[in-house]
């Protein structure tokens, strides 16, 4: 088990350092995962993408979102026994 210092630093256990080939100066990602924290070593981090591939991924995500919106049916409001206008006059003398 590692201890957090007063400067919020953590020592990585030697077995982990050797197993994942972690070196001084490496960037390690810390990812919140529910009740746990994932620590992602440099060898497992995704490679940086160039501008064109990032734009292509963005365009693909945008198209997926457009398709979702086109198939989503908006439901009409049900009769709730009140109207939106009733809320604006609530509590005021008539």
Contact map, one row per residue, 1 for C-alpha under 8 A:
1110000000000000000000000000000000000000000000000000000000000000000000000000000000000000000000
1111000001111000000000000000000000000000000000000000000000000000000000000000000000000000000000
1111100001100000000000000000000000000000000000000000000000000000000000000000000000000000000000
0111111111100000000000000000000000000000000000000000000000000000000000000000000000000000000000
0011111111000000000000000000000000000000000000000000000000000000000000000000000000000000000000
0001111110000000000000000000000000000000000000000000000000000000000000000000000000000000000000
0001111110000000000000000000000000000000000000000000000000000000000000000000000000000000000000
0001111111000000000000000000000000000000000000000000000000000000000000000000000000000000000000
0001111111100000000000000000000000000000000000000000000000000000000000000000000000000000000000
0111100111110000000000000000000000000000000000000000000000000000000000000000000000000000000000
0111000011111000000000000000000000000000000000000000000000000000000000000000000000000000000000
0100000001111101100000000000000000000000000000000000000000000000000000000000000000000000000000
0100000000111111100000000000000000000000000000000000000000000000000000000000000000000000000000
0000000000011111110000000000000000000000000000000000000000000000000000000000000000000000000000
0000000000001111111000000000000000000000000000000000000000000000000000000000000000000000000000
0000000000011111111101000000000000000000000000000000000000000000000000000000000000000000000000
0000000000011111111111100000000000000000000000000000000000000000000000000000000000000000000000
0000000000000111111111000000000000000000000000000000000000000000000000000000000000000000000000
0000000000000011111110000000000000000000000000000000000000000000000000000000000000000000000000
0000000000000001111111000000000000000000101000000000000000000000000000000000000000000000000000
0000000000000000111111100000000000000000001000000000000000000000000000000000000000000000000000
0000000000000001110111110100000000000000110000000000000000000000000000000000000000000000000000
0000000000000000100011111100000000000000000000000000000000000000000000000000000000000000000000
0000000000000000000001111100000000000000000000000000000000000000000000000000000000000000000000
0000000000000000000000111110000000000000000000000000000000000000000000000000000000000000000000
0000000000000000000001111111000000000000010000000000000000000000000000000000000000000000000000
0000000000000000000000001111100000000000110000000000000000000000000000000000000000000000000000
0000000000000000000000000111110000000011110000000000000000000000000000000000000000000000000000
0000000000000000000000000011111000000111110010000000000000000000000000000000000000000000000000
0000000000000000000000000001111100001111000000000000000000000000000000000000000000000000000000
0000000000000000000000000000111110001111000000000000000000000000000000000000000000000000000000
0000000000000000000000000000011111111100000000000000000000000000000000000000000000000000000000
0000000000000000000000000000001111111100000000000000000000000000000000000000000000000000000000
0000000000000000000000000000000111111000000000000000000000000000000000000000000000000000000000
0000000000000000000000000000000111111000000000000000000000000000000000000000000000000000000000
0000000000000000000000000000000111111100000000000000000000000000000000000000000000000000000000
0000000000000000000000000000011111111110000000000000000000000000000000000000000000000000000000
0000000000000000000000000000111110011111000000000000000000000000000000000000000000000000000000
0000000000000000000000000001111000001111100000000000000000000000000000000000000000000000000000
0000000000000000000000000001111000000111110110000000000000000000000000000000000000000000000000
0000000000000000000101000011100000000011111110000000000000000000000000000000000000000000000000
0000000000000000000001000111100000000001111110000000000000000000000000000000000000000000000000
0000000000000000000110000000000000000000111110000000000000000000000000000000000000000000000000
0000000000000000000000000000000000000001111111000000000000000000000000000000000000000000000000
0000000000000000000000000000100000000001111111100000000000000000000000000000000000000000000000
0000000000000000000000000000000000000000000111110000000000000000000000000000000000000000000000
0000000000000000000000000000000000000000000011111000000000000000000000000000000000000000000000
0000000000000000000000000000000000000000000001111100000000000000000000000000000000000000000000
0000000000000000000000000000000000000000000000111110110000000000000000000000000000000000000000
0000000000000000000000000000000000000000000000011111110000000000000000000000000000000000000000
0000000000000000000000000000000000000000000000001111111000000000000000000000000000000000000000
0000000000000000000000000000000000000000000000000111111100000000000000000000000000000000000000
0000000000000000000000000000000000000000000000001111111110000000000000000000000000000000000000
0000000000000000000000000000000000000000000000001111111111000000000000000000000000000000000000
0000000000000000000000000000000000000000000000000011111111100000000000000000000000000000000000
0000000000000000000000000000000000000000000000000001111111110000000000000000000000000000000000
0000000000000000000000000000000000000000000000000000111111111000000000000000000000000000000000
0000000000000000000000000000000000000000000000000000011111111100000000000000000000000000000000
0000000000000000000000000000000000000000000000000000001111111110000000000000000000000000000000
0000000000000000000000000000000000000000000000000000000111111111000000000000000000000000000000
0000000000000000000000000000000000000000000000000000000011111111100000000000000000000000000000
0000000000000000000000000000000000000000000000000000000001111111110000000000000000000000000000
0000000000000000000000000000000000000000000000000000000000111111111000000000000000000000000000
0000000000000000000000000000000000000000000000000000000000011111111100000000000000000000000000
0000000000000000000000000000000000000000000000000000000000001111111110000000000000000000000000
0000000000000000000000000000000000000000000000000000000000000111111111000000000000000000000000
0000000000000000000000000000000000000000000000000000000000000011111111100000000000000000000000
0000000000000000000000000000000000000000000000000000000000000001111111110000000000000000000000
0000000000000000000000000000000000000000000000000000000000000000111111110000000000000000000000
0000000000000000000000000000000000000000000000000000000000000000011111110000000000000000000000
0000000000000000000000000000000000000000000000000000000000000000001111111000000000000000000000
0000000000000000000000000000000000000000000000000000000000000000000111111100000000000000000000
0000000000000000000000000000000000000000000000000000000000000000000000111110000000000000000000
0000000000000000000000000000000000000000000000000000000000000000000000011111000000000000000000
0000000000000000000000000000000000000000000000000000000000000000000000001111100000000000000000
0000000000000000000000000000000000000000000000000000000000000000000000000111110000000000000000
0000000000000000000000000000000000000000000000000000000000000000000000000011111000000000000000
0000000000000000000000000000000000000000000000000000000000000000000000000001111100000000000000
0000000000000000000000000000000000000000000000000000000000000000000000000000111111000000000000
0000000000000000000000000000000000000000000000000000000000000000000000000000011111100000000000
0000000000000000000000000000000000000000000000000000000000000000000000000000001111100000000000
0000000000000000000000000000000000000000000000000000000000000000000000000000001111110100000000
0000000000000000000000000000000000000000000000000000000000000000000000000000000111111110000000
0000000000000000000000000000000000000000000000000000000000000000000000000000000001111111000000
0000000000000000000000000000000000000000000000000000000000000000000000000000000000111111100000
0000000000000000000000000000000000000000000000000000000000000000000000000000000001111111110000
0000000000000000000000000000000000000000000000000000000000000000000000000000000000111111110000
0000000000000000000000000000000000000000000000000000000000000000000000000000000000011111110000
0000000000000000000000000000000000000000000000000000000000000000000000000000000000001111111100
0000000000000000000000000000000000000000000000000000000000000000000000000000000000000111111100
0000000000000000000000000000000000000000000000000000000000000000000000000000000000000000111110
0000000000000000000000000000000000000000000000000000000000000000000000000000000000000000111111
0000000000000000000000000000000000000000000000000000000000000000000000000000000000000000001111
0000000000000000000000000000000000000000000000000000000000000000000000000000000000000000000111
